[in-house]
């Protein structure tokens, strides 16, 4: 099982979408600044997860969430959970 996830920076307007088999470890890496792409936006909070049966399906979903329509939905999830 592969998870597609989205995290939002707590301090900046930034949403990152990725996929992993170990979500807890991946979140620790993001928040510790050990991922080059997200280092300058830490700390993060999890805003979305989705289970996929394999890497191919997970990659399709990840691409959707990185698209304009997907990112807009993630912004709505984030903004709904902040208030």
C-alpha positions in Angstrom: 0.0 0.0 0.0 1.3 3.5 -1.0 -0.1 6.7 0.6 -0.5 9.9 -1.3 -0.3 12.8 1.1 -0.4 16.6 1.2 1.2 18.7 3.9 0.8 22.4 4.4 3.4 24.8 5.8 2.3 26.2 9.2 4.1 29.5 8.6 4.0 30.0 4.8 1.6 29.6 2.0 2.9 26.3 0.7 1.4 22.9 0.0 3.5 19.9 -0.8 2.1 16.6 -2.3 4.0 13.4 -2.3 3.7 9.6 -1.9 5.3 7.2 0.5 4.9 3.8 2.1 5.8 5.1 5.6 3.9 8.3 6.3 5.2 8.9 9.9 8.8 8.7 8.9 8.2 10.9 5.8 6.5 13.6 7.9 9.4 13.5 10.4 11.9 14.0 7.6 9.9 17.0 6.2 9.6 18.7 9.6 13.3 18.1 10.5 14.3 19.8 7.3 15.8 16.7 5.8 14.0 17.0 2.4 15.6 19.6 0.1 12.3 20.6 -1.6 10.5 21.4 1.6 13.3 22.5 3.9 12.6 26.2 3.8 8.9 25.8 4.5 8.9 23.7 7.7 7.1 23.0 10.0 4.2 21.2 8.3 0.9 19.8 9.2 -0.8 16.9 7.4 -3.9 18.1 5.5 -4.8 15.0 3.3 -4.0 11.3 2.8 -5.2 8.8 0.3 -4.4 5.1 0.1 -3.5 3.5 -3.2 -3.0 -0.1 -4.1 0.3 0.3 -6.0 2.9 2.9 -7.1 1.3 3.4 -10.5 -2.1 4.3 -9.0 -0.4 6.4 -6.4 1.6 8.3 -9.1 -1.6 9.1 -11.0 -3.3 10.4 -7.9 -0.2 12.4 -6.9 -0.2 14.1 -10.4 -3.8 15.0 -10.0 -3.2 16.6 -6.6 -0.3 18.5 -8.0 -2.5 19.9 -10.9 -4.2 23.2 -10.7 -7.6 21.7 -9.8 -6.1 19.4 -7.2 -4.1 22.1 -5.6 -7.2 24.3 -5.3 -9.1 21.5 -3.6 -6.2 21.1 -1.2 -6.2 24.8 -0.4 -9.9 24.5 0.4 -9.2 21.5 2.7 -6.4 23.5 4.4 -8.5 26.6 4.8 -11.6 24.7 6.1 -9.4 23.0 8.8 -7.7 26.2 9.9 -10.9 28.0 10.9 
